[in-house]
């Protein structure tokens, strides 16, 4: 008999509005024993939020690259006239 799939454990880390009908959710989750950072847009369907089709899962070994890119983006957005370093 085939083994049932492992449950997906998810912890919501942050949520912010994308526009008046959608929110972006960032969560930590386990999938098949692999820890992932999940980013997904959720849309309003009446009073309920439902996940959109597209999402992004980042593996733990990719977090440093993502963190570095986000730090660079934050610096550029904070000083839009500054030369790129």
BELFEN-V638198 format. One record per residue. N is the residue number from 1. OMEGA is omega as a letter, one per 40 degrees, with the letter a starting at -180 (999 if undefined). Layout:
n:N omega:OMEGA
n:N omega:OMEGA
This chain:
n:1 omega:a
n:2 omega:i
n:3 omega:i
n:4 omega:i
n:5 omega:i
n:6 omega:i
n:7 omega:i
n:8 omega:i
n:9 omega:a
n:10 omega:i
n:11 omega:i
n:12 omega:a
n:13 omega:a
n:14 omega:i
n:15 omega:i
n:16 omega:a
n:17 omega:i
n:18 omega:i
n:19 omega:a
n:20 omega:a
n:21 omega:a
n:22 omega:i
n:23 omega:i
n:24 omega:i
n:25 omega:i
n:26 omega:a
n:27 omega:i
n:28 omega:a
n:29 omega:i
n:30 omega:i
n:31 omega:a
n:32 omega:i
n:33 omega:a
n:34 omega:i
n:35 omega:a
n:36 omega:i
n:37 omega:a
n:38 omega:i
n:39 omega:a
n:40 omega:i
n:41 omega:i
n:42 omega:a
n:43 omega:i
n:44 omega:i
n:45 omega:a
n:46 omega:i
n:47 omega:a
n:48 omega:i
n:49 omega:i
n:50 omega:a
n:51 omega:i
n:52 omega:a
n:53 omega:a
n:54 omega:i
n:55 omega:a
n:56 omega:i
n:57 omega:a
n:58 omega:i
n:59 omega:a
n:60 omega:a
n:61 omega:i
n:62 omega:a
n:63 omega:a
n:64 omega:i
n:65 omega:i
n:66 omega:a
n:67 omega:i
n:68 omega:i
n:69 omega:i
n:70 omega:i
n:71 omega:i
n:72 omega:i
n:73 omega:i
n:74 omega:i
n:75 omega:i
n:76 omega:i
n:77 omega:i
n:78 omega:a
n:79 omega:a
n:80 omega:a
n:81 omega:a
n:82 omega:i
n:83 omega:i
n:84 omega:a
n:85 omega:999
